[in-house]
Amino acid sequence: MRSLTVGLIALALSGLDAAPVSAQKGKFRDDAERYGWTEDLPAAMKEAKRTGKPVVVILRCIP
């Protein structure tokens, strides 16, 4: 019974991140514009120096 429950939970959770990449197209750019994010590190460093704000760098692969 326990293995059945664990299996059903795993099956239910496996579909949570199954959104196709095509449905996510443009999502990063939309968020970037809204929050002031950039993919250009030198430009971000220059902006941070100008405004006196810190830079948060996240290294990830964006499809």
Residue, then its C-alpha position, 0 to 999 in steps of 0.5 A: m500500500r505504501s509503495l502504491t501511495v509513493g508511486l502515485i505521488a511521484l506520478a502526480l509530481s512528475g507532471l508539474d515541470a512538464a510545461p513545453v519550452s515553447a510555452q515559456k518562450g519570452k517569459f524571461r524577457d518579460d520578467a527581465e523588463r519588469y524587474g530590471w534584470t539583464e543578461d549582460l554582465p558588464a552592463a549590469m556592473k556599470e549600472a550597479k556602480r552608477t546607482g550604488k546597488p549590488v549585483v546578484v549574478i545567477l548562472r543558469c542555462i536559458p533555453 
